[in-house]
Amino acid sequence: MSSNPNYKAELVGVFGHPVSENPTVVMQEAAFQALNLNWRYLTIEVYPQDLGAAMQGLRAFNMKGINLTIHTKWRF
């Protein structure tokens, strides 16, 4: 075990619209806790027209990964 504490949480998550009823966070957070990982799963509302900007934000935050979910009413 390292004697230097690390308070940095690694970030992963889901982008989509709508995402308020997406239960994935429960499963992911339970897995991180069971494995004693300081990771967080974020559920992030992103509208289709904002996906490019959201991807830039993902890179800026140095997120480790993202899932995408789409609603059947999306039109591209």
SVG drawing of the C-alpha trace seen along z (x, -y; Angstrom):
<svg xmlns="http://www.w3.org/2000/svg" viewBox="-39 -23 44 29">
<polyline fill="none" stroke="black" stroke-width="0.4" points="0.0,0.0 1.3,-3.4 2.2,-5.9 1.1,-8.8 -2.7,-9.3 -4.4,-9.9 -7.5,-11.9 -8.0,-12.0 -11.2,-10.3 -11.1,-8.8 -14.2,-9.8 -16.4,-7.7 -20.0,-8.1 -22.8,-8.3 -23.9,-11.0 -27.4,-11.1 -30.8,-12.6 -32.8,-11.8 -30.7,-10.2 -32.5,-10.8 -34.0,-7.3 -30.7,-5.5 -29.9,-3.2 -26.3,-2.4 -24.8,-4.6 -26.1,-2.2 -24.3,0.8 -21.1,-1.0 -20.7,-2.7 -21.4,0.6 -18.6,2.2 -16.2,-0.6 -16.9,-0.3 -16.6,3.5 -13.2,3.2 -12.1,0.3 -11.6,-2.0 -11.8,-5.7 -13.8,-6.1 -17.0,-7.9 -19.7,-7.2 -21.5,-10.4 -24.9,-10.6 -24.7,-13.6 -27.5,-15.1 -26.2,-16.0 -28.4,-17.1 -27.6,-15.8 -26.5,-19.2 -24.1,-19.5 -22.4,-16.1 -19.2,-17.6 -18.7,-20.1 -19.4,-17.3 -16.7,-15.2 -14.3,-18.1 -15.3,-18.4 -14.7,-14.7 -11.1,-15.2 -10.6,-18.3 -11.6,-16.5 -9.4,-13.6 -12.3,-11.2 -11.4,-7.5 -14.4,-6.6 -18.0,-7.3 -21.1,-5.4 -23.5,-7.0 -27.2,-6.4 -29.7,-7.7 -33.5,-8.1 -35.5,-6.8 -36.9,-10.3 -33.5,-11.7 -33.2,-13.0 -29.8,-13.4"/>
</svg>
